[in-house]
Amino acid sequence: MVELVVAEELEKILDYLAKNVKDIGGFNLETKKKVFFDIIYRNDSIFECFKEAIREKWVQFTESNKNTIIKRTYTSFLYREFYDFFSFFLQTFFGLNSRESLDLVIKEKISYTDLLFEFNYYLSEKEKQLFEEFSQSLDNNIKGLFYPTAYIFFIIETLGIIIKGITEQNFKISLEGATYSSENERNCVNFLVIVKDSRKELYEYYYKMVLYYFLKQFGTIPESAYNSVLKGKEKLYEFALESYSPKQNKERLVDLLYYFYRKCELLNNFCPILDFFSFICSRVEDSIFSKKDIIKKDYLSKFNFSVAKKNSLLRIFDYLDRRSTLSSTFLANNLPSIKSQLNLFLLYKKYYFGSGLETLEIGNVLFLPDRFKKNLNQSNKDLQYVINANSILNINSFLDFFALLSNKNNINLIFENILGLNVTEINYEFFKCFFKSLNEKLNLILAEENKSLTNNQKEEPMSFSFIIHHICRMLYVLIDKIFLSDNLEEASKNFIDPRGRYISRNIALRVLELFIFQDYNFSDDLWPDFLLSLNQENISKRIKKYDIELSSKHFYNQTEINRFMITYNFQTFSDEEFLESWLLKTLIIPLNDFIMEITNSVSERKNTDEIYGILSQKLLSSSSKPDNPEDIKDFCRKLARFWETIRL
């Protein structure tokens, strides 16, 4: 009976969400502030009682805390109370049967600032049906944002805002990883909830530093307008210097790496720690030390592993080192403007297509070349235009002309007419497929290493959890070696450039940035634009009086901000293609078809006027609405020259 009543309430809520989310253009990180609170206020009297109950418990806690010698923090309070708050909140306001379906797997007090809860929520068949219908009603407006994982994400974000507001403490409560599985007739959402320091002071200063450099690009803003943000920039370095404490940083570093370990383990995915890994390894490369030497001497030497197992761990570390560098190279170009998105596309197209078909099939450019070759051979059986070595070279040369595009709307128009997606959507799919193949290759390497170990050494096989555990500990040793000396002057001596990039205050800031990765798992190259995008409205108001109009090139939109959350927090691998399949299906086959259709439509490949006419007709269809048709025509004239050099 309870299950039926709760399911009816869930159906009403999802109907309300479907209507209102469509009205605001889809889910985004601001949705929780409006739509989810609207849902709560439908039970306003109960909500007021709920807040009062939290407030009473917090007052009791603070009163009892006055009589203790060792003062307790919000973590002690939430360790005891969060499950009850969360369970009541789920069922009372959001129609989920938490009394019967919510299991607390584990709760851990990681430090005086951080807590970790792992939950399972088991969906009934009715709940599963409702969420499937809800997802379909949204028409996949954000690919990769799956329900009910997204639903629970927003509920936790909303509850965090409420508890923080009542306690007036500087913490953040968030869902930090979720998987959805359907096994043994049970549909389960397994997820981590993290309570952590909000780092309010750090982000206040960090944002001002970012804002300072952002405002400097506009010459019409007077110097006086920079004063407050310039002070914030300097305070960031002061804060970093004050925070530099090798002992405390080592303790906090253990907590940070445990967070990464638990998140990667739950998602069965190395992706959340990938950019942190690259950040550390690139700094070690700037030092006077060798990564492998540090790992061998300062870490592996402490274990009674066989030489074979130690070498296996080193090979896995080397794989992740090389691939994290590649990932960071691509991610550093994942900036907001459409032109930056185009440059990112051209960067990875050159990497994958620039050396031809043979490299894709048997080289180490792809993670899974055998899979690519198998898929290509299978596809060629049914394709009108067979993909061969010349096809890849033609595609690479054809796409070189795309560097001539400049108008943002025209860039997307060209991509949509040829590939069916705009360039930002293509890049988002690329990263998800890239990470899936990277993780799969890691699993294959692990299987090969285990096969070798068990055949020759009769050792216990290494699990994914074992690998993540040791990678995290290796990273700790690397950080300790280069950054955490007795003082900053000594730490500077660990680097090749101690008087330039690695002066004391820069090292202190790099150490501080390590902990930002807990909040933003993605590349530090993207943090400035991400923070600016979160504050877009305030920035626009700030500079309006200087007659400066900001455009979309300066900021990520809400969908793009969501994608950062999706990529690093939700396990979406089961629904994604491997990179090797995606390249073939999304890029190679459509581009080859486009090229060959035009090739077969002309009487003479060197007749650029005829080719120009066909290109214009295709790219300026009646449904297209380019900002400047002449720009498209000019691009078509230049692109027509490609057919003079086509290889057949």
C-alpha positions as CSV (number, residue, x, y, z in Angstrom):
1,M,0.0,0.0,0.0
2,V,2.8,2.4,0.9
3,E,4.6,1.6,-2.3
4,L,1.5,2.3,-4.4
5,V,0.9,5.7,-2.6
6,V,4.6,6.7,-3.0
7,A,4.6,5.7,-6.7
8,E,1.5,7.8,-7.3
9,E,3.3,10.8,-5.8
10,L,6.4,10.1,-7.9
11,E,4.3,10.1,-11.0
12,K,2.8,13.5,-10.2
13,I,6.2,14.9,-9.5
14,L,7.7,13.6,-12.8
15,D,4.8,14.9,-14.7
16,Y,5.4,18.3,-13.1
17,L,9.1,18.1,-13.9
18,A,8.5,17.1,-17.5
19,K,6.3,20.1,-18.1
20,N,8.5,22.7,-16.2
21,V,11.8,21.4,-17.4
22,K,10.6,21.7,-21.0
23,D,9.6,25.3,-20.3
24,I,13.0,26.3,-19.1
25,G,14.9,24.4,-21.9
26,G,16.0,21.4,-20.0
27,F,17.7,20.4,-16.8
28,N,20.7,22.4,-15.8
29,L,22.6,23.1,-12.6
30,E,20.2,26.0,-11.7
31,T,17.2,23.8,-12.0
32,K,17.5,22.7,-8.4
33,K,17.1,26.4,-7.2
34,K,13.7,26.8,-8.9
35,V,11.9,23.7,-10.0
36,F,13.0,21.4,-7.2
37,F,12.2,23.9,-4.5
38,D,8.8,24.5,-6.2
39,I,8.1,20.8,-5.6
40,I,9.1,21.1,-2.0
41,Y,6.8,24.1,-1.4
42,R,3.8,22.1,-2.5
43,N,4.1,20.6,1.0
44,D,5.0,23.9,2.6
45,S,3.8,23.1,6.2
46,I,5.6,19.8,6.2
47,F,8.7,21.5,4.8
48,E,8.7,24.1,7.6
49,C,8.4,21.3,10.2
50,F,11.3,19.5,8.5
51,K,13.5,22.6,8.7
52,E,12.6,23.1,12.3
53,A,13.5,19.5,13.1
54,I,16.9,20.0,11.5
55,R,17.4,23.3,13.3
56,E,16.5,21.7,16.7
57,K,18.9,18.9,16.2
58,W,21.7,21.4,15.2
59,V,21.0,23.5,18.3
60,Q,21.2,20.5,20.5
61,F,24.5,19.5,18.9
62,T,26.1,22.9,19.2
63,E,25.0,23.1,22.9
64,S,26.5,19.8,23.7
65,N,29.6,20.7,21.8
66,K,30.2,23.6,24.2
67,N,30.9,21.1,27.0
68,T,33.5,19.0,25.0
69,I,37.2,19.5,25.2
70,I,37.7,18.4,21.6
71,K,35.3,20.5,19.5
72,R,33.3,18.5,17.0
73,T,32.5,19.8,13.5
74,Y,29.5,19.5,11.2
75,T,30.9,16.1,10.1
76,S,30.0,14.6,13.6
77,F,26.5,16.1,13.3
78,L,25.9,14.8,9.8
79,Y,27.5,11.4,10.4
80,R,24.8,10.8,13.0
81,E,21.8,12.6,11.3
82,F,22.2,12.6,7.5
83,Y,20.7,9.3,6.7
84,D,17.4,10.2,8.6
85,F,17.3,13.6,6.9
86,F,17.9,12.1,3.5
87,S,15.5,9.2,3.8
88,F,12.7,11.5,5.0
89,F,13.4,14.0,2.3
90,L,13.3,11.4,-0.5
91,Q,10.0,9.9,0.5
92,T,8.1,13.0,1.8
93,F,8.9,15.4,-0.9
94,F,10.1,13.4,-4.0
95,G,8.0,10.2,-4.1
96,L,10.8,7.6,-3.5
97,N,10.0,4.7,-1.2
98,S,13.2,5.2,0.9
99,R,11.9,3.3,4.0
100,E,11.9,0.0,2.0
101,S,14.3,0.7,-0.9
102,L,17.1,2.9,0.5
103,D,20.1,1.0,1.9
104,L,23.1,2.7,3.6
105,V,26.0,0.6,2.4
106,I,28.6,2.4,4.4
107,K,29.3,5.8,6.1
108,E,32.8,7.0,6.7
109,K,34.2,10.0,8.5
110,I,37.2,10.7,6.4
111,S,38.4,13.9,8.2
112,Y,37.1,16.7,10.3
113,T,35.8,18.3,7.1
114,D,34.8,15.3,4.9
115,L,32.2,12.5,5.1
116,L,31.4,9.8,2.7
117,F,28.1,7.9,2.4
118,E,27.5,5.0,0.0
119,F,23.9,4.2,-0.8
120,N,21.9,1.7,-2.8
121,Y,18.4,2.6,-4.0
122,Y,16.4,-0.3,-5.4
123,L,13.7,0.8,-7.9
124,S,10.4,-1.0,-8.0
125,E,9.1,-2.0,-11.5
126,K,6.7,0.9,-11.3
127,E,9.4,3.4,-10.5
128,K,11.6,2.1,-13.3
129,Q,8.7,2.5,-15.7
130,L,8.0,6.0,-14.6
131,F,11.6,7.1,-15.0
132,E,11.8,5.5,-18.4
133,E,8.7,7.4,-19.5
134,F,10.1,10.6,-18.0
135,S,13.4,10.3,-19.9
136,Q,11.5,9.7,-23.1
137,S,9.3,12.8,-22.5
138,L,12.4,15.0,-22.2
139,D,13.5,13.8,-25.6
140,N,17.1,13.2,-24.4
141,N,17.7,16.9,-24.2
142,I,21.0,16.2,-22.5
143,K,22.6,13.0,-23.8
144,G,24.2,11.1,-21.0
145,L,22.0,12.5,-18.1
146,F,20.2,9.4,-17.0
147,Y,17.3,9.1,-14.7
148,P,16.8,8.3,-11.8
149,T,20.6,9.1,-11.2
150,A,20.0,12.7,-12.3
151,Y,16.9,12.9,-10.2
152,I,18.8,11.8,-7.1
153,F,21.6,14.1,-7.9
154,F,19.3,17.2,-7.9
155,I,17.6,16.0,-4.7
156,I,20.9,15.7,-2.9
157,E,22.0,19.2,-4.2
158,T,18.7,20.6,-2.9
159,L,19.0,19.0,0.5
160,G,22.5,20.2,0.8
161,I,21.4,23.8,0.2
162,I,18.8,23.4,2.9
163,I,21.0,21.9,5.6
164,K,23.8,24.4,4.9
165,G,21.4,27.3,5.2
166,I,20.1,26.1,8.5
167,T,23.5,25.3,10.1
168,E,25.4,28.2,8.5
169,Q,28.4,26.0,8.0
170,N,30.9,26.1,5.1
171,F,30.3,22.7,3.6
172,K,28.8,21.2,0.4
173,I,26.8,18.0,0.0
174,S,26.9,16.5,-3.4
175,L,26.4,13.2,-5.3
176,E,29.9,12.3,-6.5
177,G,29.3,9.2,-8.5
178,A,26.4,7.0,-9.5
179,T,25.9,3.8,-11.4
180,Y,22.6,2.2,-12.6
181,S,22.3,-1.5,-13.0
182,S,19.6,-4.0,-13.6
183,E,20.6,-7.4,-12.5
184,N,18.8,-10.4,-10.8
185,E,15.4,-8.7,-11.4
186,R,16.5,-5.7,-9.2
187,N,17.1,-2.2,-10.6
188,C,19.7,-0.5,-8.4
189,V,21.2,2.9,-8.2
190,N,24.5,2.8,-6.4
191,F,25.8,6.2,-5.5
192,L,28.2,8.1,-3.3
193,V,27.3,11.2,-1.3
194,I,30.2,13.4,-0.2
195,V,30.1,16.1,2.5
196,K,33.1,18.3,2.1
197,D,34.6,21.7,2.9
198,S,33.1,24.3,0.5
199,R,36.5,26.1,0.4
200,K,34.7,29.4,0.4
201,E,37.7,31.5,1.0
202,L,39.8,29.7,-1.6
203,Y,37.2,30.1,-4.4
204,E,36.5,33.7,-3.5
205,Y,40.2,34.6,-4.2
206,Y,40.6,32.1,-7.1
207,Y,37.6,33.6,-8.8
208,K,38.9,37.1,-8.4
209,M,42.2,36.1,-10.0
210,V,40.4,34.5,-12.9
211,L,38.2,37.6,-13.2
212,Y,41.2,39.9,-13.2
213,Y,42.7,38.2,-16.2
214,F,39.3,38.1,-17.9
215,L,38.7,41.8,-17.5
216,K,42.2,42.8,-18.6
217,Q,41.3,41.7,-22.2
218,F,38.8,44.6,-22.5
219,G,40.8,47.8,-23.1
220,T,37.9,50.1,-22.4
221,I,37.7,49.1,-18.7
222,P,39.6,51.6,-16.5
223,E,42.3,50.4,-14.2
224,S,40.3,51.5,-11.2
225,A,37.8,48.8,-11.9
226,Y,40.5,46.2,-11.4
227,N,41.4,47.2,-7.8
228,S,39.1,44.8,-5.9
229,V,39.8,41.8,-8.1
230,L,43.5,42.6,-8.1
231,K,43.5,42.5,-4.3
232,G,41.7,39.2,-4.5
233,K,44.4,37.9,-6.8
234,E,47.1,38.9,-4.4
235,K,45.1,37.5,-1.4
236,L,45.0,34.1,-3.3
237,Y,48.8,33.9,-3.1
238,E,48.8,35.0,0.5
239,F,46.2,32.4,1.3
240,A,48.3,29.7,-0.5
241,L,51.5,30.7,1.4
242,E,49.6,30.6,4.7
243,S,48.0,27.2,3.9
244,Y,51.4,25.6,3.0
245,S,52.0,23.1,5.8
246,P,53.7,19.9,4.8
247,K,52.2,18.0,7.8
248,Q,48.7,19.2,7.3
249,N,48.9,18.9,3.5
250,K,50.0,15.3,3.8
251,E,47.0,14.5,5.9
252,R,44.7,16.3,3.6
253,L,46.3,14.6,0.6
254,V,45.5,11.2,2.0
255,D,41.9,12.2,2.4
256,L,41.8,13.6,-1.2
257,L,43.3,10.4,-2.7
258,Y,40.9,8.2,-0.7
259,Y,38.1,10.2,-2.2
260,F,39.4,9.6,-5.7
261,Y,39.9,5.9,-4.9
262,R,36.3,5.4,-3.7
263,K,34.9,7.3,-6.7
264,C,36.9,5.4,-9.3
265,E,36.1,2.2,-7.6
266,L,32.3,2.8,-7.5
267,L,32.3,3.9,-11.2
268,N,34.8,1.2,-12.2
269,N,36.3,4.0,-14.2
270,F,39.7,5.7,-14.1
271,C,38.3,8.9,-15.6
272,P,37.6,10.9,-12.4
273,I,41.3,10.9,-11.5
274,L,42.7,11.1,-15.0
275,D,43.3,14.9,-15.1
276,F,44.6,15.0,-11.5
277,F,47.1,12.2,-12.6
278,S,48.2,14.3,-15.6
279,F,48.5,17.4,-13.4
280,I,50.9,15.6,-11.0
281,C,53.0,13.8,-13.7
282,S,53.5,17.0,-15.7
283,R,54.9,18.7,-12.6
284,V,57.2,15.9,-11.9
285,E,58.5,16.3,-15.5
286,D,59.4,19.9,-14.6
287,S,61.4,18.6,-11.6
288,I,64.9,17.2,-11.3
289,F,63.5,13.7,-10.6
290,S,62.3,10.8,-12.7
291,K,58.8,9.5,-12.1
292,K,59.8,5.9,-12.4
293,D,62.8,6.3,-10.2
294,I,60.7,7.9,-7.4
295,I,58.1,5.1,-7.7
296,K,60.7,2.4,-7.7
297,K,62.8,3.7,-4.9
298,D,60.3,5.5,-2.7
299,Y,57.2,3.3,-3.2
300,L,57.6,-0.2,-4.7
301,S,60.7,-1.0,-2.7
302,K,58.5,-1.0,0.4
303,F,56.5,-3.9,-0.8
304,N,57.3,-7.6,-0.8
305,F,56.0,-8.0,-4.3
306,S,57.7,-10.1,-6.9
307,V,59.8,-8.3,-9.6
308,A,57.1,-9.3,-12.1
309,K,54.3,-7.7,-10.2
310,K,56.3,-4.5,-9.6
311,N,57.0,-4.3,-13.3
312,S,53.3,-4.9,-14.1
313,L,52.4,-1.9,-11.9
314,L,55.0,0.2,-13.6
315,R,53.7,-0.7,-17.0
316,I,50.1,0.2,-16.0
317,F,51.4,3.5,-14.6
318,D,53.2,4.2,-17.8
319,Y,50.1,3.5,-19.9
320,L,48.0,5.9,-17.8
321,D,50.8,8.5,-17.9
322,R,50.9,8.5,-21.7
323,R,47.2,8.5,-22.2
324,S,46.5,11.1,-19.5
325,T,48.9,13.4,-21.3
326,L,47.0,12.9,-24.6
327,S,43.7,13.4,-22.8
328,S,44.9,16.7,-21.2
329,T,46.1,17.9,-24.6
330,F,42.6,17.5,-26.0
331,L,40.9,18.8,-22.9
332,A,43.0,22.0,-22.8
333,N,41.3,22.9,-26.1
334,N,37.8,22.2,-24.9
335,L,37.1,25.9,-24.4
336,P,33.7,27.7,-24.7
337,S,33.9,29.5,-28.0
338,I,32.7,27.7,-31.2
339,K,36.1,28.5,-32.8
340,S,37.8,26.8,-29.9
341,Q,35.5,23.8,-30.4
342,L,36.4,23.7,-34.0
343,N,40.1,23.8,-33.2
344,L,39.6,20.9,-30.8
345,F,37.9,18.9,-33.5
346,L,40.7,19.6,-36.0
347,L,43.3,18.7,-33.3
348,Y,42.0,15.2,-32.7
349,K,41.1,14.6,-36.4
350,K,44.8,15.3,-37.3
351,Y,45.9,12.9,-34.5
352,Y,43.7,10.1,-35.7
353,F,43.5,10.6,-39.4
354,G,46.8,12.4,-40.2
355,S,48.9,9.2,-40.5
356,G,46.5,7.2,-42.6
357,L,44.5,3.9,-42.3
358,E,47.4,1.6,-41.5
359,T,48.2,3.5,-38.3
360,L,44.6,3.2,-37.2
361,E,44.5,-0.6,-37.8
362,I,47.8,-1.7,-36.4
363,G,49.4,1.3,-34.7
364,N,49.1,2.6,-31.2
365,V,47.1,5.8,-32.1
366,L,43.8,4.1,-31.1
367,F,43.3,2.3,-27.8
368,L,41.7,-0.7,-29.5
369,P,43.0,-0.9,-33.1
370,D,41.8,-4.5,-33.5
371,R,38.3,-3.4,-32.8
372,F,38.5,-0.6,-35.3
373,K,39.8,-3.0,-38.0
374,K,37.1,-5.6,-37.3
375,N,34.4,-2.9,-37.4
376,L,35.7,-1.4,-40.6
377,N,35.9,-4.8,-42.4
378,Q,32.3,-5.6,-41.3
379,S,31.0,-2.1,-42.4
380,N,32.7,-2.3,-45.7
381,K,30.5,-5.3,-46.6
382,D,27.4,-3.1,-46.6
383,L,28.8,0.4,-47.6
384,Q,28.1,1.9,-51.0
385,Y,31.5,3.6,-50.8
386,V,34.1,1.3,-49.4
387,I,36.6,2.8,-46.9
388,N,40.2,2.3,-47.9
389,A,43.6,3.9,-47.3
390,N,42.8,6.7,-49.7
391,S,39.5,7.4,-47.9
392,I,41.3,8.3,-44.6
393,L,43.8,10.5,-46.4
394,N,41.0,12.2,-48.3
395,I,39.0,12.8,-45.1
396,N,42.0,14.3,-43.4
397,S,42.7,16.7,-46.3
398,F,39.0,17.6,-46.7
399,L,38.7,18.5,-43.0
400,D,41.8,20.8,-43.3
401,F,39.6,23.2,-45.2
402,F,37.4,23.6,-42.1
403,A,40.1,25.7,-40.5
404,L,38.9,28.5,-42.8
405,L,35.6,28.7,-41.1
406,S,35.2,31.6,-38.7
407,N,31.5,32.6,-38.2
408,K,30.2,30.5,-35.3
409,N,26.7,29.9,-36.7
410,N,28.2,28.9,-40.1
411,I,30.6,26.4,-38.4
412,N,27.6,24.6,-36.8
413,L,25.6,24.8,-40.0
414,I,28.4,23.1,-42.0
415,F,28.8,20.4,-39.3
416,E,25.0,19.8,-39.0
417,N,24.6,19.5,-42.8
418,I,27.4,17.1,-43.2
419,L,27.5,15.1,-39.9
420,G,24.1,15.8,-38.4
421,L,25.5,17.3,-35.2
422,N,27.0,20.6,-34.3
423,V,30.7,20.7,-33.4
424,T,30.2,21.0,-29.6
425,E,27.9,17.9,-29.6
426,I,30.5,16.0,-31.6
427,N,33.3,16.9,-29.2
428,Y,31.2,15.9,-26.2
429,E,30.5,12.5,-27.8
430,F,34.2,12.2,-28.6
431,F,35.3,12.6,-25.0
432,K,32.8,10.1,-23.7
433,C,33.8,7.5,-26.2
434,F,37.5,8.4,-25.7
435,F,37.2,7.7,-22.0
436,K,35.3,4.5,-22.5
437,S,38.0,3.1,-24.8
438,L,40.8,4.4,-22.5
439,N,39.1,2.5,-19.6
440,E,38.6,-0.6,-21.7
441,K,42.2,-0.7,-22.7
442,L,43.2,-0.4,-19.0
443,N,41.1,-3.5,-18.3
444,L,42.7,-5.4,-21.2
445,I,46.2,-4.4,-20.0
446,L,45.2,-5.6,-16.5
447,A,44.0,-8.9,-17.9
448,E,47.2,-9.4,-19.8
449,E,49.3,-8.6,-16.8
450,N,47.3,-11.0,-14.6
451,K,47.6,-13.7,-17.2
452,S,51.4,-13.3,-17.2
453,L,51.6,-13.2,-13.4
454,T,49.4,-16.3,-12.8
455,N,51.1,-18.3,-15.5
456,N,54.7,-17.5,-14.4
457,Q,54.6,-16.5,-10.8
458,K,51.5,-18.2,-9.4
459,E,50.4,-14.9,-7.8
460,E,47.0,-13.6,-6.9
461,P,45.5,-11.6,-9.8
462,M,45.4,-7.8,-9.6
463,S,41.9,-6.3,-9.5
464,F,40.8,-2.8,-10.7
465,S,40.4,-1.8,-7.1
466,F,44.0,-3.0,-6.4
467,I,45.3,-0.9,-9.3
468,I,43.5,2.3,-8.3
469,H,44.6,1.8,-4.7
470,H,48.3,1.7,-5.7
471,I,48.1,4.4,-8.4
472,C,46.7,6.7,-5.7
473,R,49.5,5.9,-3.4
474,M,52.1,6.4,-6.1
475,L,50.6,9.8,-6.8
476,Y,51.0,10.6,-3.1
477,V,54.7,9.7,-3.2
478,L,55.2,11.8,-6.3
479,I,53.5,14.8,-4.7
480,D,55.4,14.4,-1.4
481,K,58.7,14.2,-3.3
482,I,58.4,17.4,-5.3
483,F,56.0,19.7,-3.4
484,L,56.0,18.9,0.3
485,S,59.5,19.7,1.6
486,D,60.2,21.2,5.0
487,N,59.7,24.7,3.5
488,L,58.9,26.3,0.2
489,E,62.5,27.3,-0.5
490,E,63.6,23.7,-0.3
491,A,60.6,22.7,-2.5
492,S,61.7,25.1,-5.2
493,K,65.1,23.4,-5.4
494,N,63.2,20.3,-6.6
495,F,62.5,21.9,-9.9
496,I,64.5,22.8,-13.0
497,D,63.2,26.4,-13.0
498,P,63.3,27.4,-9.2
499,R,63.5,31.1,-9.9
500,G,60.7,31.2,-12.6
501,R,57.7,29.1,-12.7
502,Y,58.5,27.3,-9.4
503,I,59.1,30.2,-7.0
504,S,57.7,29.7,-3.5
505,R,54.3,31.3,-4.0
506,N,53.7,29.4,-7.3
507,I,54.5,26.1,-5.6
508,A,52.1,27.0,-2.7
509,L,49.4,27.7,-5.2
510,R,50.0,24.4,-7.1
511,V,49.6,22.6,-3.8
512,L,46.4,24.4,-3.1
513,E,45.1,23.5,-6.6
514,L,45.5,19.8,-5.8
515,F,42.4,20.1,-3.6
516,I,40.4,21.9,-6.2
517,F,40.4,18.7,-8.2
518,Q,38.0,17.2,-5.6
519,D,35.4,19.8,-6.7
520,Y,36.4,19.9,-10.4
521,N,37.7,16.6,-11.6
522,F,38.5,17.9,-15.0
523,S,41.6,19.6,-16.5
524,D,42.8,22.7,-14.6
525,D,43.1,24.4,-18.0
526,L,39.3,24.6,-18.0
527,W,38.7,25.9,-14.5
528,P,39.0,29.7,-15.4
529,D,36.3,29.5,-18.1
530,F,34.1,27.2,-15.9
531,L,34.2,29.6,-13.0
532,L,33.5,32.5,-15.2
533,S,30.6,30.7,-16.7
534,L,29.1,29.9,-13.3
535,N,29.2,33.7,-12.6
536,Q,28.2,34.9,-16.1
537,E,25.2,36.9,-14.9
538,N,27.2,38.8,-12.3
539,I,30.0,39.5,-14.7
540,S,27.6,40.8,-17.3
541,K,26.1,43.2,-14.8
542,R,29.6,44.3,-13.6
543,I,30.8,45.4,-17.1
544,K,27.5,46.6,-18.6
545,K,28.3,50.2,-17.6
546,Y,31.4,50.1,-19.8
547,D,29.3,49.3,-22.9
548,I,30.8,45.9,-23.3
549,E,28.6,43.2,-24.7
550,L,29.6,39.7,-23.7
551,S,28.9,36.8,-26.1
552,S,28.6,33.1,-25.9
553,K,32.3,32.7,-26.9
554,H,33.2,33.8,-23.4
555,F,31.2,31.3,-21.5
556,Y,30.0,27.7,-21.4
557,N,26.3,27.4,-21.7
558,Q,24.2,25.4,-19.1
559,T,24.2,22.3,-21.3
560,E,28.0,22.3,-21.5
561,I,28.3,22.9,-17.8
562,N,26.1,19.9,-17.3
563,R,28.3,17.8,-19.5
564,F,31.2,18.2,-17.1
565,M,29.1,16.8,-14.3
566,I,27.8,13.9,-16.5
567,T,31.3,12.9,-17.7
568,Y,32.9,12.7,-14.3
569,N,30.0,11.7,-12.0
570,F,27.7,9.3,-13.9
571,Q,28.7,5.9,-15.3
572,T,27.4,6.1,-18.9
573,F,29.7,3.6,-20.5
574,S,27.1,1.0,-21.0
575,D,25.2,3.3,-23.4
576,E,28.3,4.7,-25.2
577,E,30.2,3.4,-28.2
578,F,33.9,2.7,-28.1
579,L,36.0,5.4,-29.7
580,E,37.0,3.1,-32.5
581,S,33.3,2.4,-33.4
582,W,32.4,6.1,-33.0
583,L,35.1,7.4,-35.3
584,L,33.9,5.1,-38.0
585,K,30.2,5.6,-37.6
586,T,30.1,9.3,-36.7
587,L,33.0,10.7,-38.8
588,I,34.6,8.4,-41.3
589,I,31.6,6.9,-43.0
590,P,29.5,10.1,-43.3
591,L,32.5,12.2,-44.5
592,N,33.5,9.6,-47.0
593,D,29.9,9.3,-48.3
594,F,29.8,13.1,-48.6
595,I,33.1,13.3,-50.5
596,M,32.2,10.4,-52.9
597,E,28.7,11.6,-53.6
598,I,30.1,14.9,-54.9
599,T,32.9,13.1,-56.7
600,N,30.4,11.0,-58.6
601,S,28.1,13.9,-59.3
602,V,30.6,15.8,-61.4
603,S,32.0,15.1,-64.9
604,E,35.5,16.5,-64.1
605,R,37.1,16.6,-60.7
606,K,39.1,19.7,-61.6
607,N,35.9,21.6,-62.6
608,T,35.8,23.7,-59.4
609,D,32.9,25.8,-60.7
610,E,30.7,22.7,-61.0
611,I,31.8,21.4,-57.6
612,Y,31.2,24.8,-56.0
613,G,27.6,24.7,-57.3
614,I,26.9,21.3,-55.8
615,L,28.5,22.2,-52.5
616,S,26.5,25.5,-52.3
617,Q,23.3,23.6,-53.0
618,K,24.0,21.0,-50.3
619,L,25.3,23.5,-47.6
620,L,22.7,26.2,-48.4
621,S,19.6,24.2,-48.4
622,S,16.2,25.8,-48.0
623,S,16.1,24.8,-44.3
624,S,19.5,26.4,-43.6
625,K,19.6,29.9,-42.2
626,P,23.2,31.1,-42.3
627,D,24.1,34.5,-40.7
628,N,26.0,35.4,-43.9
629,P,25.3,33.2,-47.0
630,E,28.2,34.8,-48.7
631,D,30.6,33.4,-46.1
632,I,29.3,29.9,-46.8
633,K,29.6,30.5,-50.6
634,D,33.2,31.7,-50.1
635,F,33.9,28.5,-48.0
636,C,32.4,26.4,-50.8
637,R,34.7,28.0,-53.4
638,K,37.8,27.2,-51.4
639,L,36.6,23.7,-50.4
640,A,36.0,22.9,-54.1
641,R,39.8,22.9,-54.6
642,F,40.0,19.8,-52.5
643,W,38.7,17.7,-55.4
644,E,41.8,18.7,-57.4
645,T,43.9,16.5,-55.1
646,I,41.5,13.7,-54.2
647,R,42.9,10.2,-54.1
648,L,40.8,7.5,-55.8
